[in-house]
Amino acid sequence: MATAQVFATTYPEQSCKDMQRWHNWFDAFVANPANPVMGVTPKDVIWKRGKIQLYHYHPQTERVSAVPYFIVPWLGISRPSVLDLLPGQSMIEFLVKRGHDVYMLDWGVVAAEDRHLGFDELVGTIIPKAIDRVLEYAGARELTLNGICLGGVMSLTYLALNPDAPVKNFVSIVTPVDFNQGGLLKVWIGNDTFPSDLLVEHYGGVPPGLMGVGFKMLRPTNDIAALSGLWFNLDRRDYMPSYKAMHHWANDFVGMPGRFFSQLAKGLYGQNKLLKGEFRVKGCRVDLRNIHQPLLAIAASHDNIVPPLAAQGLMHAVSSPDKEYLEVRGGHISVFSGRQAHAVMWPKLDAWVTERTTVRQAATALYTA
């Protein structure tokens, strides 16, 4: 006790800081242990198919364009709520406040009854119906399609199979295309010895627990790094909600349908069929050269799930004359939901889409008149 009093007398400023740090910790994790409310950007459900929902986010300023912005997130693994994590840390909130008319698919919680859900239904039925509903609701003829991670794989598969799709622009964020460059995931599930069929037969897919173990094994020190970040930011009261929200999201894993996982593991990671032009959906060959829309492909420099080379493969596979590749410093999630996203990726996304849905649109209208 005496030692503590001597320290406080000798180093009063440091003592005050330490007291504030422990007060912040106690307040956030003992007195108020509940997680902050996430996904608060106002929205409506405008379409449903089983557990799948289509959201429309309420406009918060004058729209910059009549072209709606449609997000197709990944299927399984985790929830898309990280795209609307907290106020000020939300890609969706940022886009809405910049005047974009934003829509997003939510696949819901995958369970054993979804074992037969695969590319045929996802790309052949669900995504087209969702696009039709977005266009109908927005009163538009075209939209900007934004696929993220495996949502990007489904989106570009849809575009390749539908060259005349009502899609004006395509944005691909951390989307694997060259699966031979898939890092550890390629080594693990792209290996002939990986028991994907046995896994699907026994569980109907990849259960959440196994999904969590697999992704934590990709980078075993992530949890320690997160705790380290918490320790060094305990003096920042505003850091606590961010940590709690991200920690909750990062540990809330979602399963993956058996059919989809089997196609992903054997056809894409195992044989790289998508890039080779050998992947088939409903008997039709997926030819990425059919994609001609303006393309923005974004990768993360330190992505251990979709390494930059895996994402960069899209640039050489499509026929788009207007295409741009952007590699942003960060990891797989932080590239669109981290501290630097609001300063780098989000403004770039806003500027790129706005240029192609307002300036060019106005020029076309003037020329037509």
C-alpha positions in Angstrom: 0.0 0.0 0.0 2.8 2.4 0.9 4.6 1.6 -2.3 1.4 2.5 -4.3 1.2 5.8 -2.4 4.8 6.6 -3.1 4.3 5.9 -6.8 1.2 8.1 -6.9 3.0 10.9 -5.2 6.1 10.6 -7.4 4.3 10.1 -10.7 0.9 11.8 -10.3 0.3 12.2 -14.0 0.9 8.5 -14.8 -1.2 7.5 -11.8 -4.1 9.4 -13.1 -3.7 7.8 -16.5 -3.6 4.3 -15.0 -6.7 5.0 -12.9 -8.5 6.2 -16.0 -7.4 3.0 -17.9 -8.8 0.7 -15.2 -11.9 2.8 -14.9 -12.5 2.4 -18.6 -12.0 -1.3 -18.5 -14.3 -1.8 -15.5 -17.0 0.4 -17.0 -16.9 -1.5 -20.4 -16.5 -5.1 -19.3 -17.8 -5.3 -15.7 -20.4 -2.6 -15.1 -21.7 -2.6 -18.7 -20.7 -5.9 -20.2 -23.3 -5.9 -23.0 -22.1 -5.6 -26.6 -23.0 -2.3 -28.4 -25.9 -2.4 -30.7 -24.6 -3.0 -34.3 -26.2 -2.5 -37.7 -28.1 0.6 -36.7 -28.2 2.3 -40.1 -32.0 2.5 -40.8 -33.2 0.0 -43.3 -36.3 -1.9 -44.6 -36.6 -5.5 -45.7 -38.0 -5.3 -49.3 -37.8 -8.9 -50.3 -37.5 -12.4 -48.7 -36.8 -15.9 -49.8 -36.8 -18.3 -46.9 -34.2 -17.0 -44.4 -32.6 -14.7 -47.1 -33.5 -11.0 -46.8 -32.9 -8.0 -49.1 -32.3 -4.7 -47.3 -32.8 -1.2 -48.5 -31.0 1.4 -46.4 -32.9 4.7 -45.9 -31.4 7.7 -47.9 -29.8 10.3 -45.6 -29.0 13.0 -48.1 -29.8 13.9 -51.7 -29.0 11.0 -54.0 -26.0 11.5 -56.3 -27.4 9.1 -58.9 -30.4 7.2 -59.9 -28.3 4.0 -60.2 -28.8 1.8 -57.0 -25.8 0.3 -55.3 -26.3 -3.5 -54.5 -24.0 -5.4 -52.2 -23.7 -9.2 -52.3 -21.7 -10.3 -49.3 -20.0 -13.6 -48.6 -22.0 -16.7 -47.9 -21.3 -18.5 -44.5 -18.2 -17.9 -42.4 -19.5 -14.8 -40.6 -22.3 -12.3 -40.7 -22.4 -9.2 -43.0 -23.2 -7.0 -40.1 -19.5 -5.9 -40.1 -20.4 -3.8 -43.1 -22.6 -1.7 -40.8 -20.7 -2.2 -37.5 -21.2 1.0 -35.6 -21.9 4.6 -36.4 -18.8 6.1 -37.9 -17.4 2.6 -38.6 -19.9 1.5 -41.2 -19.2 1.3 -44.9 -23.0 1.3 -45.6 -23.5 4.4 -43.5 -20.7 6.1 -45.3 -22.2 5.3 -48.7 -25.7 6.3 -47.7 -24.4 9.6 -46.3 -22.6 10.2 -49.6 -25.9 10.0 -51.5 -25.8 6.4 -52.7 -29.0 4.3 -52.8 -27.7 1.2 -51.0 -29.2 -2.4 -50.9 -27.7 -5.5 -49.5 -28.4 -9.3 -49.4 -28.4 -11.0 -46.0 -28.1 -14.8 -46.4 -29.3 -15.5 -42.9 -27.9 -18.2 -40.6 -27.0 -21.3 -42.6 -28.1 -24.6 -41.1 -28.3 -28.3 -42.1 -31.4 -27.8 -44.1 -29.4 -25.6 -46.5 -27.0 -28.4 -47.5 -28.2 -28.5 -51.1 -27.7 -24.7 -51.6 -25.1 -24.2 -54.3 -24.0 -22.0 -57.2 -26.9 -23.2 -59.3 -29.6 -21.7 -57.1 -27.5 -18.8 -55.8 -26.3 -17.5 -59.2 -29.1 -18.9 -61.3 -32.1 -17.9 -59.1 -31.5 -15.9 -56.0 -29.1 -13.2 -57.2 -31.2 -12.5 -60.4 -34.4 -12.2 -58.4 -32.7 -9.9 -55.9 -31.4 -7.7 -58.7 -34.9 -7.6 -60.3 -36.4 -6.5 -56.9 -33.7 -3.8 -56.4 -34.4 -2.3 -59.9 -38.2 -2.5 -59.4 -38.0 -0.8 -55.9 -35.5 1.8 -57.1 -37.3 2.4 -60.4 -34.0 2.0 -62.2 -32.8 0.1 -65.3 -29.3 -0.6 -64.1 -27.4 -0.9 -60.9 -23.8 -1.0 -59.5 -23.0 -4.6 -58.3 -20.6 -4.9 -55.4 -19.4 -8.4 -54.6 -17.4 -8.9 -51.4 -15.2 -12.0 -50.9 -17.2 -15.1 -51.9 -20.1 -12.7 -52.7 -17.7 -11.4 -55.4 -17.2 -14.9 -56.7 -21.0 -15.4 -57.0 -21.5 -11.9 -58.5 -18.8 -12.3 -61.2 -20.2 -15.8 -62.0 -23.6 -14.2 -62.5 -22.1 -11.5 -64.8 -20.2 -14.1 -66.8 -23.3 -16.1 -67.4 -25.4 -13.0 -68.2 -23.5 -10.7 -70.5 -26.6 -8.5 -70.9 -27.3 -8.2 -67.2 -28.7 -4.9 -66.0 -25.4 -4.1 -64.3 -23.7 -0.7 -65.0 -20.6 -1.2 -62.9 -18.9 -4.0 -61.0 -17.0 -3.6 -57.7 -15.0 -6.5 -56.5 -13.6 -6.4 -52.9 -11.2 -9.0 -51.7 -12.6 -11.5 -54.1 -10.6 -14.7 -54.9 -10.4 -15.4 -58.6 -7.0 -17.1 -59.1 -7.5 -19.9 -56.5 -4.0 -21.2 -57.2 -2.8 -18.1 -55.3 -5.2 -18.8 -52.4 -2.6 -19.2 -49.7 -3.2 -21.6 -46.8 -6.8 -22.1 -47.8 -5.6 -23.5 -51.1 -3.1 -25.7 -49.3 -5.8 -27.0 -47.0 -9.1 -27.4 -48.8 -7.7 -27.5 -52.3 -5.8 -30.6 -51.5 -7.0 -33.9 -52.9 -6.7 -35.5 -49.4 -9.1 -33.0 -47.8 -12.3 -34.9 -46.9 -14.8 -32.4 -48.2 -17.3 -35.1 -49.3 -17.1 -36.8 -45.9 -17.6 -33.4 -44.1 -20.6 -32.6 -46.2 -22.1 -36.1 -45.8 -21.7 -36.1 -42.1 -22.7 -32.4 -41.2 -24.5 -31.2 -44.3 -21.9 -28.5 -44.7 -19.3 -26.8 -42.6 -20.8 -26.2 -39.0 -20.0 -22.9 -37.3 -17.7 -24.4 -34.7 -15.5 -26.0 -37.3 -15.6 -22.8 -39.4 -14.3 -20.9 -36.4 -11.5 -23.3 -35.7 -10.4 -23.3 -39.3 -10.2 -19.5 -39.7 -8.5 -19.0 -36.4 -5.8 -21.5 -37.5 -5.1 -19.3 -40.5 -3.7 -16.7 -38.1 -3.5 -18.1 -34.6 -2.2 -14.9 -33.0 -5.1 -12.7 -34.0 -6.8 -13.0 -30.6 -3.6 -12.1 -28.8 -3.1 -9.1 -31.2 -6.6 -8.0 -30.5 -6.1 -8.1 -26.7 -2.8 -6.3 -27.2 -4.6 -3.6 -29.0 -7.1 -3.4 -26.2 -4.3 -3.1 -23.6 -2.6 -0.2 -25.4 -5.9 1.6 -26.0 -7.5 1.3 -22.5 -7.0 5.0 -22.0 -9.3 5.7 -25.0 -12.9 5.4 -23.8 -14.2 5.5 -27.4 -12.1 2.4 -28.2 -14.1 0.1 -26.0 -17.3 0.0 -28.1 -15.2 -0.7 -31.3 -13.3 -3.5 -29.6 -16.4 -5.1 -28.2 -18.3 -4.9 -31.4 -15.5 -6.3 -33.5 -14.7 -9.0 -31.0 -18.3 -10.1 -30.9 -18.5 -10.2 -34.7 -15.2 -12.0 -35.2 -16.3 -14.8 -32.9 -19.8 -15.2 -34.2 -19.2 -17.7 -37.0 -21.8 -19.0 -39.5 -21.8 -22.3 -41.2 -21.6 -22.9 -45.0 -24.0 -25.0 -47.1 -22.6 -28.4 -48.1 -23.2 -28.1 -51.9 -21.6 -24.6 -52.0 -18.6 -25.7 -50.0 -18.1 -28.8 -52.1 -18.1 -26.7 -55.3 -15.7 -24.2 -53.7 -13.3 -26.7 -52.3 -13.1 -29.2 -55.2 -13.9 -27.1 -58.3 -12.3 -23.7 -57.4 -9.6 -24.2 -54.8 -8.9 -27.7 -56.0 -8.8 -27.2 -59.8 -9.0 -23.4 -60.3 -11.9 -24.0 -62.7 -13.2 -20.4 -62.6 -10.0 -18.8 -63.9 -9.5 -21.6 -66.4 -13.0 -21.2 -67.9 -14.0 -24.7 -66.9 -16.5 -23.9 -64.1 -20.1 -24.7 -64.9 -23.3 -23.6 -63.4 -26.6 -25.2 -64.5 -24.6 -26.8 -67.3 -23.3 -23.5 -68.7 -19.6 -22.7 -68.8 -18.6 -19.6 -66.8 -16.5 -17.4 -69.1 -15.1 -14.4 -67.3 -14.3 -12.8 -70.7 -18.1 -12.1 -70.9 -17.6 -9.4 -68.2 -17.4 -6.1 -69.8 -18.7 -3.6 -67.2 -16.4 -0.9 -65.7 -14.5 -2.8 -62.9 -12.9 -1.7 -59.7 -11.0 -4.6 -58.0 -9.8 -4.0 -54.5 -7.4 -6.2 -52.6 -5.7 -6.0 -49.2 -1.9 -6.0 -48.9 -1.8 -8.2 -45.8 -4.8 -10.5 -46.6 -4.1 -14.0 -45.4 -7.6 -15.3 -46.7 -7.6 -13.8 -50.2 -3.9 -12.8 -51.0 -3.5 -9.9 -53.4 -2.5 -12.2 -56.3 -5.7 -14.2 -55.9 -7.8 -11.1 -56.3 -5.6 -9.6 -59.0 -6.4 -12.5 -61.3 -9.7 -10.9 -62.2 -8.0 -8.0 -63.9 -6.5 -10.3 -66.6 -9.6 -12.5 -67.0 -12.3 -9.9 -67.9 -12.9 -7.9 -71.1 -13.7 -4.6 -69.4 -11.9 -1.7 -71.1 -12.4 0.4 -68.0 -10.8 -1.4 -65.1 -8.8 -0.5 -62.1 -6.9 -2.5 -59.5 -6.4 -1.0 -56.0 -4.3 -2.7 -53.3 -5.0 -1.1 -49.9 -2.8 -1.6 -46.9 -4.6 -3.9 -44.4 -6.1 -7.3 -43.8 -9.1 -9.1 -45.2 -11.7 -7.3 -43.0 -9.8 -4.1 -42.1 -9.6 -3.1 -45.7 -13.4 -2.3 -45.7 -14.1 -2.1 -41.9 -10.9 -1.0 -40.2 -9.6 2.3 -38.9 -8.2 3.3 -42.3 -11.2 2.3 -44.4 -12.9 5.7 -43.9 -9.8 7.5 -45.1 -8.8 5.3 -48.0 -11.1 2.7 -49.3 -14.5 4.2 -48.7 -13.7 7.6 -50.3 -12.1 5.8 -53.3 -15.2 3.6 -53.7 -17.5 6.7 -53.5 -15.5 8.7 -56.0 -15.2 5.8 -58.5 -18.8 4.9 -58.5 -20.0 8.5 -58.5 -17.9 9.3 -61.5 -19.4 6.4 -63.5 -23.0 7.0 -62.4 -23.3 10.7 -62.6 -20.8 12.4 -64.9 -21.0 9.7 -67.6 -24.7 9.4 -67.1 -25.2 13.1 -67.6 -23.0 13.1 -70.7 -25.0 10.3 -72.2 -28.3 12.1 -71.6 -26.9 15.3 -73.1 -25.7 13.4 -76.2 -29.0 11.6 -76.6 -30.9 14.9 -76.3 
